[in-house]
Amino acid sequence: MKTRQLTALSVALSLVFTSTAALAETTLTNYSYTATKQMYAEYNPAFIKYWKGKSGETLNIKITHANSSTQASKIKNGEEADIISASVAHDIDGIADADLLPRNWQKRIEHNSAPYYSTIVFLVRQGNPKKITDWNDLVRWGVNIVMSNPKSSGGARWSHLAAYGYALKQPGGNEASARQFLKRLYANNRVLEYTARGATNTFVKNKLGDVMVSWENEAFQAMAENPGQFEMVVPSISVLAEPPVAVIDKVVDKHGTRKAAEAYVQYLYSPEGQEIAARNYYRPVDPNVAAKYAKQFAPVKLFRVDELFGDWKTIQKAHFQDGGVMDLVYDQYRNAS
């Protein structure tokens, strides 16, 4: 009898310990675009510590970095990420079209689900030997530009639209003049890389080109890692770039990770999350943190893409799908050398 009681007790204790262990450990997977690597290297340990104190759970966070469109395609094709950090909303819209999260995902969190924002700037070599001051200088003869490819890179889509918007906003600007401006811009292209980080490596490490058209945070990072070698030029007009973050509903419900995943995204909006974003050169949306870092970020006139171009579905079709503006203005053979 005692033996049976001991056996039953052992089984019960084993079930309790197993259940407790299962509750105490959670793994979250974040598929993120390349330029966020440094930021999330700081953010993830901070969130793990916060969540442990709040919930008692020990979190493991797995994160992968690739260009935004590739990450979205992987999720649509069955890879199970709890969270996606994309460079453009269009990539998450595609995941919503696959019924993995609601189509109104961008309205579930403030600031269009973008907990920080950025813009497009120019990185030049120390002393600015080509005297680059604004977009018009990029289309001068003899200026060699390094960019990434809008067909593959979310950052490059922002760059393309920033240049197009600048041209539209000039006196007398229209669709024809904006396309001509982009044609001249791409004609000066020295290297069109697959990702924004690839463009940075080409310009910074391989020392090709006179100027890189870049995410602002990438330009800051390059200057921090290579002191005295580069300068940033902020143009007179640029785009309000909102890289969004979203929870993938069907994945978190399958994994039982919804609470932790939603908290992970929300914590990006917290004072600590905003500080981490600002330290990694993203512009915070929290006005108090933004005020603290105001001297870090140069003032720039920003426009929203929906003001000029419509929603991202419209933008993608008009500019980046086959036969769109990108195909009309970029001569790959002229730039093949």
C-alpha positions in Angstrom: 0.0 0.0 0.0 2.8 2.4 0.9 4.6 1.6 -2.3 1.5 2.5 -4.3 1.0 5.7 -2.4 4.6 6.7 -3.0 4.4 5.8 -6.7 1.2 8.0 -7.0 2.9 10.8 -5.1 5.9 10.6 -7.4 3.8 10.8 -10.5 1.8 13.7 -9.2 5.0 15.6 -8.2 6.5 14.9 -11.6 3.4 16.3 -13.3 3.5 19.4 -11.2 7.2 20.0 -11.8 6.8 19.4 -15.5 3.9 21.8 -15.7 5.8 24.4 -13.7 8.8 24.1 -15.9 6.6 24.4 -19.0 5.1 27.6 -17.6 8.4 29.0 -16.5 10.1 28.9 -19.9 8.9 30.5 -23.1 10.7 31.0 -26.5 9.8 33.9 -28.7 11.0 34.2 -32.3 11.4 37.5 -34.0 12.1 37.7 -37.7 13.6 41.2 -38.2 15.2 43.2 -41.0 18.9 43.6 -41.2 19.4 47.1 -40.0 17.9 46.4 -36.5 20.6 43.9 -35.5 22.4 46.2 -33.0 19.2 47.6 -31.6 17.7 44.2 -30.8 21.0 43.0 -29.4 20.4 45.5 -26.6 16.6 45.3 -26.5 16.2 41.5 -26.1 18.2 41.2 -22.8 16.3 44.2 -21.4 12.9 42.7 -22.3 13.9 39.3 -20.9 14.8 40.9 -17.6 11.6 43.0 -17.6 9.4 40.0 -18.4 11.0 37.8 -15.8 10.2 40.4 -13.1 6.6 40.9 -14.4 5.5 37.3 -15.1 8.1 35.0 -13.5 8.7 33.4 -16.9 12.2 32.8 -18.2 12.3 33.9 -21.9 14.5 32.7 -24.7 14.4 35.0 -27.7 15.5 33.8 -31.0 16.0 36.4 -33.6 17.0 36.2 -37.3 18.0 39.1 -39.6 17.6 39.3 -43.3 16.0 41.7 -45.7 12.4 42.5 -44.8 10.7 40.9 -47.9 12.6 37.6 -47.4 11.6 37.4 -43.7 7.9 38.0 -44.7 8.1 35.3 -47.4 9.5 32.8 -45.0 6.6 33.4 -42.6 4.1 33.1 -45.5 5.7 29.9 -46.6 5.3 28.3 -43.2 8.2 29.3 -40.9 6.8 30.1 -37.5 7.9 33.5 -36.2 5.9 35.0 -33.3 6.9 38.5 -34.3 8.0 40.3 -37.4 10.0 43.5 -37.4 9.7 44.8 -41.0 11.2 47.7 -42.8 7.9 48.5 -44.7 4.3 47.8 -43.9 3.8 46.1 -47.3 5.7 43.1 -46.1 3.4 42.6 -43.1 0.3 43.2 -45.3 1.4 40.2 -47.3 1.4 38.1 -44.2 -2.1 39.4 -43.4 -3.2 38.4 -46.9 -2.1 34.9 -46.0 -4.5 35.1 -43.1 -1.8 34.8 -40.4 -2.9 38.1 -38.7 -5.8 40.6 -39.2 -5.7 43.0 -42.1 -6.1 45.9 -39.8 -2.9 44.9 -37.9 -1.4 48.4 -38.3 -4.3 49.9 -36.2 -3.9 47.7 -33.2 -1.0 49.7 -31.7 -0.3 53.4 -31.8 1.8 55.1 -34.4 0.8 52.6 -37.1 2.5 49.8 -35.2 5.8 51.6 -35.7 7.4 52.1 -32.2 10.2 54.3 -33.7 10.8 56.0 -37.0 13.7 56.9 -39.2 14.4 58.7 -42.5 16.7 58.7 -45.4 20.0 60.6 -45.3 23.4 60.6 -47.1 26.6 59.2 -45.8 29.7 60.9 -47.3 33.4 60.5 -46.7 35.1 62.8 -44.2 35.4 66.3 -45.5 32.6 65.7 -47.9 34.9 66.0 -51.0 32.0 66.0 -53.5 30.2 68.8 -51.6 26.9 66.9 -51.2 24.3 69.1 -49.6 20.9 67.9 -51.0 19.2 65.5 -53.4 20.1 67.6 -56.4 23.8 67.0 -55.8 23.3 63.2 -56.2 22.4 63.6 -59.9 25.5 65.7 -60.8 27.9 64.2 -63.3 30.8 62.4 -61.6 29.0 61.6 -58.3 29.1 57.8 -57.6 26.2 56.6 -55.4 25.9 53.4 -53.4 22.3 52.2 -52.7 20.4 49.0 -52.1 17.9 47.6 -54.6 14.2 48.6 -54.0 13.2 45.2 -55.5 14.7 43.4 -52.5 15.4 46.0 -49.8 12.8 47.8 -47.7 15.3 50.6 -46.9 15.8 51.1 -50.6 12.1 51.5 -51.2 12.1 54.3 -48.6 15.1 55.8 -50.4 13.4 55.6 -53.8 10.2 57.2 -52.5 12.2 59.9 -50.7 13.9 60.9 -53.9 10.7 60.8 -55.9 8.9 62.9 -53.3 11.7 65.4 -53.2 11.4 65.8 -57.0 7.6 66.1 -56.9 7.8 68.8 -54.2 10.1 71.0 -56.3 8.6 74.1 -58.1 6.9 72.7 -61.2 7.4 69.1 -60.0 5.3 66.4 -61.6 5.3 62.7 -62.4 7.4 63.2 -65.5 10.0 65.3 -63.8 10.2 63.0 -60.8 10.8 60.0 -63.1 13.5 61.9 -64.9 15.1 62.8 -61.6 15.1 59.1 -60.5 16.6 58.1 -63.9 19.5 60.5 -63.3 19.9 59.3 -59.7 20.1 55.6 -60.7 22.4 56.5 -63.6 24.9 57.7 -61.0 24.5 54.5 -59.0 27.9 52.8 -58.4 26.5 49.7 -56.7 22.9 48.5 -56.2 23.1 46.1 -53.3 20.6 43.4 -52.3 20.2 44.8 -48.7 20.7 48.0 -46.9 23.4 46.4 -44.8 25.0 45.1 -48.0 25.2 48.7 -49.3 26.8 49.8 -46.0 29.4 47.1 -46.3 30.2 48.2 -49.9 30.5 51.8 -49.0 32.2 51.5 -45.6 34.3 48.4 -45.8 35.0 48.1 -49.5 35.3 51.9 -49.9 33.3 52.2 -53.1 31.4 55.3 -54.1 31.3 58.9 -53.0 27.9 58.9 -51.2 25.6 56.3 -49.7 21.8 56.8 -49.7 21.0 55.3 -46.3 18.7 54.7 -43.4 19.6 57.4 -40.9 20.4 54.8 -38.2 22.7 53.0 -40.6 24.6 56.2 -41.2 25.0 56.9 -37.5 26.2 53.3 -36.9 28.8 53.6 -39.6 30.1 56.8 -38.2 30.2 55.4 -34.6 32.1 52.3 -35.8 34.5 54.2 -38.0 35.3 57.5 -36.2 36.7 60.3 -38.3 36.0 58.6 -41.6 32.5 59.7 -42.5 30.0 62.5 -42.2 26.2 62.6 -42.5 24.3 64.9 -44.7 20.6 65.5 -43.9 18.7 66.6 -47.0 16.2 69.5 -47.0 13.3 67.1 -47.5 13.0 63.4 -46.8 10.5 60.6 -46.0 9.0 59.7 -42.7 10.1 56.0 -42.6 8.0 53.9 -40.3 9.4 50.4 -39.8 6.5 48.4 -38.2 6.5 45.5 -35.7 3.6 43.0 -35.5 2.6 39.9 -33.6 1.7 36.9 -35.9 -1.6 35.9 -34.4 -1.9 32.3 -35.8 1.7 31.5 -34.7 1.4 32.9 -31.2 -1.9 31.2 -30.6 -0.4 27.9 -31.8 2.7 28.4 -29.6 0.8 29.8 -26.6 3.0 32.8 -26.6 0.5 35.6 -27.2 0.9 37.4 -23.8 4.7 37.4 -24.0 4.7 38.4 -27.7 2.3 41.2 -27.3 4.3 42.5 -24.3 7.5 42.3 -26.4 6.0 44.6 -28.9 4.4 47.0 -26.3 7.7 47.2 -24.4 9.2 48.9 -27.5 7.0 51.9 -26.6 8.0 51.9 -23.0 10.5 54.6 -21.8 13.3 51.9 -21.6 12.4 50.6 -25.1 12.4 54.1 -26.5 15.7 54.8 -24.9 17.2 51.7 -26.5 15.8 52.7 -29.9 17.3 56.2 -29.5 20.7 54.9 -28.4 20.7 52.8 -31.6 19.8 55.9 -33.7 16.1 55.3 -34.3 13.9 58.4 -33.7 11.7 57.7 -30.7 7.9 58.3 -30.8 7.8 59.1 -27.0 7.9 62.9 -26.8 9.9 62.8 -23.5 12.5 60.5 -24.9 12.6 62.4 -28.2 13.2 65.7 -26.3 16.1 64.0 -24.4 17.7 63.0 -27.7 16.8 66.1 -29.7 20.4 67.2 -30.2 21.3 63.8 -31.7 18.8 64.1 -34.6 19.0 66.9 -37.1 15.7 68.6 -37.9 14.4 67.7 -41.3 11.1 68.3 -43.2 9.5 64.9 -43.5 6.6 63.8 -45.7 4.4 60.7 -45.3 4.3 58.3 -48.2 0.5 58.1 -48.1 0.2 61.8 -48.6 1.9 61.5 -52.0 1.6 57.9 -53.1 -1.4 56.2 -51.4 -1.2 53.0 -49.4 1.6 50.5 -49.6 -0.4 48.1 -51.9 -0.7 51.0 -54.4 2.9 52.0 -53.9 4.2 48.5 -54.5 2.2 48.0 -57.7 3.1 51.5 -59.1 6.8 51.6 -58.2 8.3 48.2 -57.5 6.4 45.4 -59.3 7.5 44.4 -62.8 6.8 47.3 -65.2 6.6 49.9 -62.5 8.5 53.1 -62.0 11.6 51.3 -60.9 11.8 49.4 -64.1 11.2 52.5 -66.1 14.0 54.5 -64.6 16.7 52.0 -63.9 18.9 50.8 -66.7 20.6 47.8 -65.3 22.9 47.4 -68.3 24.2 51.0 -68.1 25.0 50.4 -64.4 26.4 46.9 -64.8 30.0 47.9 -64.7 
